[in-house]
Amino acid sequence: MTLLSARQKLVASNIANADTPGYKTQDIDFRAEFENAAYENPPGGQTPSVIEAEGLPVKADGNNVNLDREARLLAENALRFSIASSFARSELASVRSAIQDGKGA
């Protein structure tokens, strides 16, 4: 969820800078960061690496923010956050159930 939060901030920053001359779209290599986090022990200890998004057309002012792309990323991020939240709630419910079952024994 930390990774999703960091990406949300970057996408919001990209949108805020859509009219800033020379601004380059920033992103996180989500797949690489997710894989790195899976092998960290303990997980979540590092700040994700920010990269410049590649392959985006550059406007005459040097800016390459594509609002359609950023809107899609916001929607993707919201979906991923919702799924991660559901998993976390499920895990917490399992732990709560185990604790409550253990008290009665």
For each residue, the residues with C-beta under 8 A, 3 or more apart:
1: 4 5 81 84 85 88
2: 5 6 44
3: 6 7 28 30 33 34 37 48
4: 1 7 8 77 80 81 84
5: 1 2 8 9
6: 2 3 9 10 28 47 48
7: 3 4 10 11 27 28 30 48 73 77
8: 4 5 11 12 74 77 81
9: 5 6 12 13
10: 6 7 13 14 26 27 28 50
11: 7 8 14 15 27 70 73 74 77
12: 8 9 15 16
13: 9 10 16 17 26
14: 10 11 17 18 23 25 26 27 65 70
15: 11 12 18 65 67 70
16: 12 13
17: 13 14 20 23 63 65
18: 14 15 23 63 65 67 70
19: 63
20: 17 23 63
21: 61 62 63
22: 61 62 63
23: 14 17 18 20 62 63 64 65
24: 52 53 63 64
25: 14 52 53 56 64 65 66 69 70
26: 10 13 14 50 51 52 53
27: 7 10 11 14 50 51 52 53 73
28: 3 6 7 10 33 48 49 50 51
29: 32 33 49 51
30: 3 7 33 34
31: 34 35
32: 29 35 36
33: 3 28 29 30 36 37 48 49
34: 3 30 31 37 38
35: 31 32 38 39
36: 32 33 39 40 46
37: 3 33 34 40 43 44 46
38: 34 35 43
39: 35 36
40: 36 37 43 44 45 46
41:
42: 45
43: 37 38 40
44: 2 37 40
45: 40 42
46: 36 37 40
47: 6
48: 3 6 7 28 33
49: 28 29 33
50: 10 26 27 28
51: 26 27 28 29
52: 24 25 26 27
53: 24 25 26 27 56 64 69
54:
55:
56: 25 53 64 65 66 69
57: 64 66
58: 62 63 64
59: 62 63 64
60:
61: 21 22
62: 21 22 23 58 59
63: 17 18 19 20 21 22 23 24 58 59
64: 23 24 25 53 56 57 58 59
65: 14 15 17 18 23 25 56 70
66: 25 56 57 69 70
67: 15 18 70 71
68: 71 72
69: 25 53 56 66 72 73
70: 11 14 15 18 25 65 66 67 73 74
71: 67 68 74 75
72: 68 69 75 76
73: 7 11 27 69 70 76 77
74: 8 11 70 71 77 78
75: 71 72 78 79
76: 72 73 79 80
77: 4 7 8 11 73 74 80 81
78: 74 75 81 82
79: 75 76 82 83
80: 4 76 77 83 84
81: 1 4 8 77 78 84 85
82: 78 79 85 86
83: 79 80 86 87
84: 1 4 80 81 87 88
85: 1 81 82 88 89
86: 82 83 89 90
87: 83 84 90 91
88: 1 84 85 91 92
89: 85 86 92 93
90: 86 87 93 94
91: 87 88 94 95
92: 88 89 95 96
93: 89 90 96 97
94: 90 91 97 98
95: 91 92 98 99
96: 92 93 99 100
97: 93 94 100 101
98: 94 95 101 102
99: 95 96 102 103
100: 96 97 103 104
101: 97 98 104 105
102: 98 99 105
103: 99 100
104: 100 101
105: 101 102
